[in-house]
Amino acid sequence: MDISAQINQFLKNDFPQVRSQVEKVGERYSLIRHQVIEADLRPGGTVSGPTLFAIADLALYVAILGEIGMQPLAVTTNLNINFLNKPLPAKDLLGECRLIKVGKSLIMGDVFIYSEGQEQPVVHATGTYSIPPKRI
């Protein structure tokens, strides 16, 4: 089973509320897909901020799991998000993460979210995760 399938299975088992799918995991990289549904929209027909925040956080978490292995206790310590353009409500959202720094206890990454088919990102986020210490 490849790493993308392993992480998808882990998310299904341990985070059943996550509807996004891992498309690709590479070296310091992840790509996730989120199918937008009615529940993701806010008044005015755009994707809600909490949905976009969750996609950014998940893309970062997936890239980290791909880098350090299945350590489910890694936790978000910081996530800054910039809303750049209005997402298309009828298109899937793609969250693309690149890890910037991988340290022993902290990992920092950069996430762009795109509406499928659009070149310009709808969100840019940066985040940091704390990695649990290795137990001896």
ChimeraX commands (.cxc) that place a marker at each C-alpha (Angstrom):
marker #1 position 0.00,0.00,0.00 radius 0.5
marker #1 position 1.50,3.38,-0.97 radius 0.5
marker #1 position 1.76,6.26,1.50 radius 0.5
marker #1 position -1.26,8.14,0.05 radius 0.5
marker #1 position -3.48,5.08,0.53 radius 0.5
marker #1 position -2.09,4.52,4.04 radius 0.5
marker #1 position -2.87,8.10,5.05 radius 0.5
marker #1 position -6.35,7.95,3.48 radius 0.5
marker #1 position -7.05,4.77,5.49 radius 0.5
marker #1 position -5.69,6.39,8.67 radius 0.5
marker #1 position -7.93,9.44,8.15 radius 0.5
marker #1 position -10.95,7.23,7.49 radius 0.5
marker #1 position -10.34,5.26,10.70 radius 0.5
marker #1 position -9.19,8.01,13.07 radius 0.5
marker #1 position -10.78,11.16,11.63 radius 0.5
marker #1 position -14.09,10.00,10.10 radius 0.5
marker #1 position -15.32,13.61,9.90 radius 0.5
marker #1 position -12.70,14.39,7.22 radius 0.5
marker #1 position -14.24,14.27,3.74 radius 0.5
marker #1 position -11.10,15.29,1.85 radius 0.5
marker #1 position -9.01,12.72,-0.01 radius 0.5
marker #1 position -5.24,12.52,-0.23 radius 0.5
marker #1 position -4.26,12.64,-3.90 radius 0.5
marker #1 position -0.48,12.66,-3.63 radius 0.5
marker #1 position 2.24,12.60,-1.01 radius 0.5
marker #1 position 5.86,13.20,-1.95 radius 0.5
marker #1 position 9.05,14.48,-0.42 radius 0.5
marker #1 position 7.95,17.37,1.82 radius 0.5
marker #1 position 4.77,17.65,-0.27 radius 0.5
marker #1 position 1.07,16.80,-0.23 radius 0.5
marker #1 position -1.92,17.37,-2.45 radius 0.5
marker #1 position -5.45,16.87,-1.16 radius 0.5
marker #1 position -8.85,17.16,-2.85 radius 0.5
marker #1 position -11.98,18.41,-1.15 radius 0.5
marker #1 position -15.31,18.00,-2.91 radius 0.5
marker #1 position -17.39,21.07,-2.08 radius 0.5
marker #1 position -20.94,20.30,-0.94 radius 0.5
marker #1 position -23.82,22.50,0.20 radius 0.5
marker #1 position -22.74,22.21,3.86 radius 0.5
marker #1 position -19.39,23.88,2.97 radius 0.5
marker #1 position -21.06,27.05,1.69 radius 0.5
marker #1 position -21.87,30.18,3.61 radius 0.5
marker #1 position -24.54,32.77,2.73 radius 0.5
marker #1 position -23.69,34.32,-0.62 radius 0.5
marker #1 position -22.73,30.96,-2.11 radius 0.5
marker #1 position -19.02,30.96,-1.37 radius 0.5
marker #1 position -17.02,28.34,0.50 radius 0.5
marker #1 position -16.88,29.11,4.22 radius 0.5
marker #1 position -13.70,30.17,6.00 radius 0.5
marker #1 position -13.79,27.21,8.41 radius 0.5
marker #1 position -13.90,24.80,5.45 radius 0.5
marker #1 position -10.89,26.49,3.83 radius 0.5
marker #1 position -9.05,26.54,7.16 radius 0.5
marker #1 position -9.68,22.80,7.59 radius 0.5
marker #1 position -8.35,22.05,4.09 radius 0.5
marker #1 position -5.17,24.05,4.76 radius 0.5
marker #1 position -4.63,22.34,8.11 radius 0.5
marker #1 position -5.22,18.89,6.63 radius 0.5
marker #1 position -2.83,19.48,3.71 radius 0.5
marker #1 position -0.12,20.44,6.19 radius 0.5
marker #1 position -0.86,17.44,8.44 radius 0.5
marker #1 position -0.75,15.04,5.48 radius 0.5
marker #1 position 2.60,16.40,4.24 radius 0.5
marker #1 position 3.98,15.99,7.76 radius 0.5
marker #1 position 2.74,12.40,8.07 radius 0.5
marker #1 position 4.34,11.69,4.71 radius 0.5
marker #1 position 7.63,13.09,5.96 radius 0.5
marker #1 position 7.89,11.68,9.50 radius 0.5
marker #1 position 5.60,8.65,9.34 radius 0.5
marker #1 position 2.31,7.94,11.04 radius 0.5
marker #1 position 2.58,10.01,14.20 radius 0.5
marker #1 position -1.04,10.90,14.89 radius 0.5
marker #1 position -0.22,13.06,17.92 radius 0.5
marker #1 position 1.41,15.81,15.82 radius 0.5
marker #1 position -0.65,18.95,16.52 radius 0.5
marker #1 position -1.14,22.36,14.99 radius 0.5
marker #1 position 0.57,25.11,16.96 radius 0.5
marker #1 position -0.03,27.94,14.50 radius 0.5
marker #1 position -1.93,28.49,11.26 radius 0.5
marker #1 position -2.10,31.84,9.45 radius 0.5
marker #1 position -4.50,32.09,6.54 radius 0.5
marker #1 position -5.00,34.68,3.80 radius 0.5
marker #1 position -8.17,34.60,1.74 radius 0.5
marker #1 position -7.13,35.73,-1.74 radius 0.5
marker #1 position -9.94,35.01,-4.21 radius 0.5
marker #1 position -13.50,33.72,-4.08 radius 0.5
marker #1 position -13.56,29.94,-4.56 radius 0.5
marker #1 position -15.91,28.50,-7.14 radius 0.5
marker #1 position -18.75,26.78,-5.23 radius 0.5
marker #1 position -19.26,24.01,-7.82 radius 0.5
marker #1 position -15.58,23.00,-8.14 radius 0.5
marker #1 position -13.39,20.75,-6.00 radius 0.5
marker #1 position -10.75,22.49,-3.92 radius 0.5
marker #1 position -7.14,21.36,-4.14 radius 0.5
marker #1 position -4.85,21.95,-1.16 radius 0.5
marker #1 position -1.17,21.83,-2.02 radius 0.5
marker #1 position 1.42,21.87,0.77 radius 0.5
marker #1 position 5.19,22.16,0.72 radius 0.5
marker #1 position 7.09,21.79,3.95 radius 0.5
marker #1 position 9.51,24.65,4.51 radius 0.5
marker #1 position 11.36,23.47,7.62 radius 0.5
marker #1 position 11.45,20.03,9.19 radius 0.5
marker #1 position 12.96,20.17,12.65 radius 0.5
marker #1 position 13.07,17.73,15.54 radius 0.5
marker #1 position 10.11,19.24,17.37 radius 0.5
marker #1 position 8.52,21.73,14.93 radius 0.5
marker #1 position 7.61,21.51,11.26 radius 0.5
marker #1 position 6.56,24.52,9.19 radius 0.5
marker #1 position 4.74,24.44,5.87 radius 0.5
marker #1 position 3.23,26.57,3.15 radius 0.5
marker #1 position -0.23,25.76,1.70 radius 0.5
marker #1 position -2.01,27.05,-1.38 radius 0.5
marker #1 position -5.64,26.14,-2.06 radius 0.5
marker #1 position -7.03,26.32,-5.59 radius 0.5
marker #1 position -10.48,25.92,-7.09 radius 0.5
marker #1 position -10.02,23.15,-9.63 radius 0.5
marker #1 position -9.37,24.64,-13.05 radius 0.5
marker #1 position -8.28,28.08,-11.78 radius 0.5
marker #1 position -4.66,29.21,-11.89 radius 0.5
marker #1 position -4.91,31.78,-9.12 radius 0.5
marker #1 position -5.04,30.45,-5.54 radius 0.5
marker #1 position -8.04,31.18,-3.36 radius 0.5
marker #1 position -6.09,30.77,-0.11 radius 0.5
marker #1 position -2.50,31.00,1.07 radius 0.5
marker #1 position -1.68,29.66,4.52 radius 0.5
marker #1 position 1.42,29.01,6.57 radius 0.5
marker #1 position 1.41,26.73,9.57 radius 0.5
marker #1 position 3.51,25.06,12.20 radius 0.5
marker #1 position 3.01,21.67,13.82 radius 0.5
marker #1 position 4.53,20.36,17.02 radius 0.5
marker #1 position 5.90,16.84,16.77 radius 0.5
marker #1 position 5.65,14.63,19.86 radius 0.5
marker #1 position 9.04,13.75,21.36 radius 0.5
marker #1 position 10.34,10.25,20.71 radius 0.5
marker #1 position 9.96,8.04,23.75 radius 0.5
marker #1 position 12.86,5.88,24.80 radius 0.5
marker link #1:1,2 radius 0.2
marker link #1:2,3 radius 0.2
marker link #1:3,4 radius 0.2
marker link #1:4,5 radius 0.2
marker link #1:5,6 radius 0.2
marker link #1:6,7 radius 0.2
marker link #1:7,8 radius 0.2
marker link #1:8,9 radius 0.2
marker link #1:9,10 radius 0.2
marker link #1:10,11 radius 0.2
marker link #1:11,12 radius 0.2
marker link #1:12,13 radius 0.2
marker link #1:13,14 radius 0.2
marker link #1:14,15 radius 0.2
marker link #1:15,16 radius 0.2
marker link #1:16,17 radius 0.2
marker link #1:17,18 radius 0.2
marker link #1:18,19 radius 0.2
marker link #1:19,20 radius 0.2
marker link #1:20,21 radius 0.2
marker link #1:21,22 radius 0.2
marker link #1:22,23 radius 0.2
marker link #1:23,24 radius 0.2
marker link #1:24,25 radius 0.2
marker link #1:25,26 radius 0.2
marker link #1:26,27 radius 0.2
marker link #1:27,28 radius 0.2
marker link #1:28,29 radius 0.2
marker link #1:29,30 radius 0.2
marker link #1:30,31 radius 0.2
marker link #1:31,32 radius 0.2
marker link #1:32,33 radius 0.2
marker link #1:33,34 radius 0.2
marker link #1:34,35 radius 0.2
marker link #1:35,36 radius 0.2
marker link #1:36,37 radius 0.2
marker link #1:37,38 radius 0.2
marker link #1:38,39 radius 0.2
marker link #1:39,40 radius 0.2
marker link #1:40,41 radius 0.2
marker link #1:41,42 radius 0.2
marker link #1:42,43 radius 0.2
marker link #1:43,44 radius 0.2
marker link #1:44,45 radius 0.2
marker link #1:45,46 radius 0.2
marker link #1:46,47 radius 0.2
marker link #1:47,48 radius 0.2
marker link #1:48,49 radius 0.2
marker link #1:49,50 radius 0.2
marker link #1:50,51 radius 0.2
marker link #1:51,52 radius 0.2
marker link #1:52,53 radius 0.2
marker link #1:53,54 radius 0.2
marker link #1:54,55 radius 0.2
marker link #1:55,56 radius 0.2
marker link #1:56,57 radius 0.2
marker link #1:57,58 radius 0.2
marker link #1:58,59 radius 0.2
marker link #1:59,60 radius 0.2
marker link #1:60,61 radius 0.2
marker link #1:61,62 radius 0.2
marker link #1:62,63 radius 0.2
marker link #1:63,64 radius 0.2
marker link #1:64,65 radius 0.2
marker link #1:65,66 radius 0.2
marker link #1:66,67 radius 0.2
marker link #1:67,68 radius 0.2
marker link #1:68,69 radius 0.2
marker link #1:69,70 radius 0.2
marker link #1:70,71 radius 0.2
marker link #1:71,72 radius 0.2
marker link #1:72,73 radius 0.2
marker link #1:73,74 radius 0.2
marker link #1:74,75 radius 0.2
marker link #1:75,76 radius 0.2
marker link #1:76,77 radius 0.2
marker link #1:77,78 radius 0.2
marker link #1:78,79 radius 0.2
marker link #1:79,80 radius 0.2
marker link #1:80,81 radius 0.2
marker link #1:81,82 radius 0.2
marker link #1:82,83 radius 0.2
marker link #1:83,84 radius 0.2
marker link #1:84,85 radius 0.2
marker link #1:85,86 radius 0.2
marker link #1:86,87 radius 0.2
marker link #1:87,88 radius 0.2
marker link #1:88,89 radius 0.2
marker link #1:89,90 radius 0.2
marker link #1:90,91 radius 0.2
marker link #1:91,92 radius 0.2
marker link #1:92,93 radius 0.2
marker link #1:93,94 radius 0.2
marker link #1:94,95 radius 0.2
marker link #1:95,96 radius 0.2
marker link #1:96,97 radius 0.2
marker link #1:97,98 radius 0.2
marker link #1:98,99 radius 0.2
marker link #1:99,100 radius 0.2
marker link #1:100,101 radius 0.2
marker link #1:101,102 radius 0.2
marker link #1:102,103 radius 0.2
marker link #1:103,104 radius 0.2
marker link #1:104,105 radius 0.2
marker link #1:105,106 radius 0.2
marker link #1:106,107 radius 0.2
marker link #1:107,108 radius 0.2
marker link #1:108,109 radius 0.2
marker link #1:109,110 radius 0.2
marker link #1:110,111 radius 0.2
marker link #1:111,112 radius 0.2
marker link #1:112,113 radius 0.2
marker link #1:113,114 radius 0.2
marker link #1:114,115 radius 0.2
marker link #1:115,116 radius 0.2
marker link #1:116,117 radius 0.2
marker link #1:117,118 radius 0.2
marker link #1:118,119 radius 0.2
marker link #1:119,120 radius 0.2
marker link #1:120,121 radius 0.2
marker link #1:121,122 radius 0.2
marker link #1:122,123 radius 0.2
marker link #1:123,124 radius 0.2
marker link #1:124,125 radius 0.2
marker link #1:125,126 radius 0.2
marker link #1:126,127 radius 0.2
marker link #1:127,128 radius 0.2
marker link #1:128,129 radius 0.2
marker link #1:129,130 radius 0.2
marker link #1:130,131 radius 0.2
marker link #1:131,132 radius 0.2
marker link #1:132,133 radius 0.2
marker link #1:133,134 radius 0.2
marker link #1:134,135 radius 0.2
marker link #1:135,136 radius 0.2
view
